[in-house]
């Protein structure tokens, strides 16, 4: 793996608390917009790849089945502490401490794969393996959602992500979503 995309389990070792404190979380309105925009229903099964400290996975687990996938033990520790299910919750959160290329999630079992503020970590030597794993766990009619709240889709496309997604998911199930500062297109 190249220097830019170093092993995240080491990159956040001892830094996860600071990341969680200073990382801009996705607002609830953005999560709702994603559901509306991509036609997801409450009660969906979602894999949050590179879920970090749970900014997205924890709130989604209120009424969805969510796999929180992150290989950093420190990031997962913080997310686990945040997850406090309530009696009225209809969802669940499953913590998977694993690499994006080997999640252990059952074949064709998720309605959506979400990568929020994560795609830049998945580009490196194991990029093809990461995409193959996403393809393996996604249901035939599932969606791949790549969203960043600090970078626009043109910048991600310059990294080659959009063309790679189109190659793996030619039916158009995967697409990049621009920053929520500009709304959902």
C-alpha positions as CSV (number, residue, x, y, z in Angstrom):
1,X,0.0,0.0,0.0
2,X,1.3,3.5,-0.8
3,X,2.2,6.1,1.8
4,X,-0.9,8.2,1.2
5,X,-3.2,5.2,1.9
6,X,-1.4,3.7,4.9
7,X,-3.0,1.0,7.0
8,X,-5.8,2.8,8.8
9,X,-5.7,0.4,11.8
10,X,-2.3,2.0,12.5
11,X,-3.1,5.5,11.2
12,X,-5.7,6.0,13.8
13,X,-4.0,4.2,16.7
14,X,-4.0,6.7,19.5
15,X,-5.6,9.3,17.3
16,X,-9.2,8.0,17.2
17,X,-10.5,10.3,20.0
18,X,-9.2,13.4,18.2
19,X,-10.6,12.2,14.9
20,X,-14.0,11.7,16.5
21,X,-13.9,15.1,18.2
22,X,-12.9,17.1,15.2
23,X,-14.3,15.2,12.2
24,X,-17.4,16.9,10.8
25,X,-20.3,14.4,11.2
26,X,-23.0,13.9,8.6
27,X,-26.1,15.8,9.6
28,X,-29.3,13.9,10.0
29,X,-30.8,15.8,7.0
30,X,-28.0,14.4,4.9
31,X,-28.6,10.8,5.9
32,X,-32.3,11.3,5.2
33,X,-31.5,12.8,1.8
34,X,-29.4,9.7,1.0
35,X,-32.3,7.4,1.8
36,X,-34.7,9.4,-0.3
37,X,-32.3,9.9,-3.2
38,X,-31.3,6.3,-3.5
39,X,-34.7,4.9,-2.7
40,X,-33.7,3.0,0.4
41,X,-36.4,2.0,2.9
42,X,-36.2,1.9,6.7
43,X,-35.3,-1.7,7.8
44,X,-32.6,-2.0,5.1
45,X,-29.5,-3.9,5.6
46,X,-26.5,-1.6,5.2
47,X,-22.7,-2.2,5.3
48,X,-21.0,1.0,6.4
49,X,-17.4,0.4,5.0
50,X,-14.7,2.3,6.9
51,X,-17.3,3.3,9.5
52,X,-14.8,4.9,11.8
53,X,-16.2,6.2,15.0
54,X,-19.8,5.6,14.0
55,X,-20.8,9.1,12.7
56,X,-23.1,7.4,10.2
57,X,-23.5,3.7,11.3
58,X,-24.7,4.5,14.8
59,X,-27.7,6.7,13.9
60,X,-28.6,4.4,10.9
61,X,-28.8,1.5,13.3
62,X,-31.9,3.0,15.0
63,X,-34.1,1.6,12.3
64,X,-31.8,-0.4,10.0
65,X,-29.6,-3.5,10.3
66,X,-26.1,-2.0,9.9
67,X,-22.7,-3.7,9.6
68,X,-20.2,-1.2,11.0
69,X,-17.0,-2.3,9.2
70,X,-13.7,-0.8,10.3
71,X,-10.3,-2.4,10.8
72,X,-9.2,0.1,13.5
73,X,-9.8,-1.2,17.0
74,X,-9.5,2.3,18.4
75,X,-12.2,3.6,16.0
76,X,-14.5,0.7,16.8
77,X,-14.0,1.3,20.5
78,X,-15.4,4.8,20.2
79,X,-18.3,3.6,18.0
80,X,-19.3,0.9,20.4
81,X,-19.4,3.4,23.2
82,X,-21.7,5.6,21.2
83,X,-24.1,2.8,20.3
84,X,-26.9,3.0,23.0
85,X,-29.9,1.2,21.5
86,X,-33.3,2.4,22.8
87,X,-36.4,0.2,23.5
88,X,-38.2,1.6,20.4
89,X,-35.3,0.9,18.0
90,X,-36.1,-1.5,15.2
91,X,-32.6,-1.9,13.9
92,X,-29.3,-3.3,15.1
93,X,-25.6,-2.6,14.8
94,X,-23.1,-5.4,14.1
95,X,-19.4,-4.5,14.6
96,X,-17.0,-6.0,12.1
97,X,-13.4,-5.4,12.8
98,X,-12.0,-6.2,9.4
99,X,-10.5,-4.9,6.2
100,X,-12.8,-3.7,3.4
101,X,-11.5,-6.6,1.3
102,X,-12.6,-9.3,3.7
103,X,-15.6,-8.3,5.7
104,X,-17.0,-11.7,6.5
105,X,-20.5,-10.4,5.7
106,X,-22.7,-13.1,4.0
107,X,-22.9,-13.1,0.2
108,X,-25.6,-10.9,-1.5
109,X,-26.9,-9.8,1.9
110,X,-26.9,-6.0,2.0
111,X,-29.3,-3.6,0.4
112,X,-26.7,-0.8,0.4
113,X,-23.0,-0.2,0.9
114,X,-22.2,3.2,2.3
115,X,-18.8,4.7,2.3
116,X,-18.9,8.2,3.9
117,X,-15.6,10.0,4.0
118,X,-13.9,6.7,3.3
119,X,-13.2,6.2,-0.4
120,X,-9.8,7.8,-0.3
121,X,-8.6,5.1,2.1
122,X,-9.7,2.3,-0.2
123,X,-7.6,3.3,-3.1
124,X,-4.3,1.5,-3.0
125,X,-2.7,-1.8,-3.6
126,X,-5.8,-3.8,-2.5
127,X,-8.3,-1.6,-4.3
128,X,-9.5,-4.3,-6.7
129,X,-10.0,-6.7,-3.7
130,X,-12.1,-4.0,-1.9
131,X,-14.4,-3.6,-4.9
132,X,-14.7,-7.4,-5.4
133,X,-15.8,-7.7,-1.7
134,X,-18.4,-5.0,-2.1
135,X,-19.7,-6.8,-5.2
136,X,-19.8,-10.1,-3.3
137,X,-21.9,-8.8,-0.3
138,X,-24.3,-6.5,-2.3
139,X,-27.7,-7.8,-3.2
140,X,-28.4,-7.9,-7.0
141,X,-30.6,-4.8,-6.7
142,X,-28.4,-3.1,-4.0
143,X,-26.9,0.4,-4.1
144,X,-23.3,1.6,-3.5
145,X,-23.3,5.1,-2.0
146,X,-20.0,7.0,-1.9
147,X,-20.5,10.3,-0.1
148,X,-18.1,12.9,1.4
149,X,-18.9,16.0,3.3
150,X,-15.6,17.6,2.6
151,X,-14.7,16.7,-1.0
152,X,-16.7,16.9,-4.2
153,X,-17.3,14.1,-6.7
154,X,-15.0,15.6,-9.3
155,X,-12.1,15.2,-7.0
156,X,-13.0,11.6,-6.3
157,X,-13.4,11.0,-10.0
158,X,-9.8,12.3,-10.5
159,X,-8.7,9.5,-8.2
160,X,-10.4,7.0,-10.6
161,X,-13.2,5.9,-8.3
162,X,-16.1,6.7,-10.6
163,X,-14.7,4.8,-13.5
164,X,-13.8,1.8,-11.3
165,X,-17.4,1.8,-9.8
166,X,-18.9,1.9,-13.4
167,X,-16.7,-1.0,-14.4
168,X,-17.7,-3.1,-11.5
169,X,-21.4,-2.0,-11.4
170,X,-22.2,-1.4,-15.1
171,X,-25.9,-1.2,-14.5
172,X,-25.4,2.2,-12.8
173,X,-26.2,1.0,-9.2
174,X,-23.1,2.8,-8.0
175,X,-22.4,6.5,-8.2
176,X,-20.6,9.3,-6.5
177,X,-22.5,11.8,-4.5
178,X,-21.3,15.4,-4.2
179,X,-20.8,17.3,-1.0
180,X,-24.0,17.9,1.0
181,X,-23.1,21.6,1.1
182,X,-24.6,21.7,-2.4
183,X,-27.5,19.4,-1.7
184,X,-28.4,16.1,-3.2
185,X,-28.6,16.2,-7.0
